[in-house]
Amino acid sequence: MITKTVYIYRAFERFWHWTQALLIMFLALTGFEIHGSIEFFGFEAAVTYHNVAAYALIILIVFAIFWHLTTGEWRQYIPSLTHVRTYMNYYVFGIFRDEPHPTRKSVLSKLNPLQKLTYFGLKVLIIPGMLISGLFYIFYRYPQKHGIEALNIESLEIIAIIHTAGAFLLLAFLIVHLYLMTTGETVFSNLRAMLTGYEQLHEEEEDQGINIQVISEADEEEKA
Ligand code: HEM
């Protein structure tokens, strides 16, 4: 089958992806130290690092929202239930029988239906949940600085449960994400695409009327 090199992940997208990944892993490391599950930096340092990384993540999220809105890339994440079953069957059975992916990736449609659902949940529920519960934590714990009355919450218990449950969900996501990363055309093809921006896609997509961007056009866009 003929393949073409396609520019699929733009520079900001790759920067955002890897910075977010590093920050979330660092937040997990420091967070689970605060939680008491591991020992690495020492509790006090872990709290300081966790707060700094959290603010860095918030700044990154603001830029990422701006980028998604201005480029229209937010549309990639609109979930749809079409083909969800096909994909579930694929990930449970087909993938182990070496069957091809049920749909093909393109510049206009980078995510498969299950990815759309997962990333939508991540962006709309889990990450905002972590951010809001984390901010509640910060402003609750230092009342003399920020005025606890304004938040008017009785105890930290529910905040701690939401934040810790979110941390476990993010950890589970990370493990599944790393496994799925290896299930592309080759073990490293998805990783290489997120590092370089370029991926080999099947040419037949053009025949299906899906607009794909070939390498020469991509080069022009990089230069622009
Ligand atoms: C912008 C997002 C975030 C903010 C503002 C934030 C803030 C905080 C704060 C203030 C604490 C309490 C520290 C203390 O006790 O002094 C905390 C605890 C914690 N954080 Fe975060 N955090 C964020 C994201 C994350 C992420 C992404 C993870 C994991 C992937 C995470 C995992 C944890 C864990 C496990 C704890 C300990 C919870 C407990 O035992 O009560 N946090 N976070």
Boltz pocket constraint, residues with backbone or C-beta under 6 A from the ligand:
constraints:
  - pocket:
      binder: B
      contacts: [[A, 23], [A, 24], [A, 25], [A, 27], [A, 28], [A, 30], [A, 31], [A, 32], [A, 34], [A, 35], [A, 36], [A, 47], [A, 50], [A, 51], [A, 53], [A, 54], [A, 55], [A, 57], [A, 58], [A, 127], [A, 130], [A, 131], [A, 133], [A, 134], [A, 135], [A, 137], [A, 138], [A, 141], [A, 160], [A, 163], [A, 164], [A, 166], [A, 167], [A, 170], [A, 171]]
      max_distance: 6.0
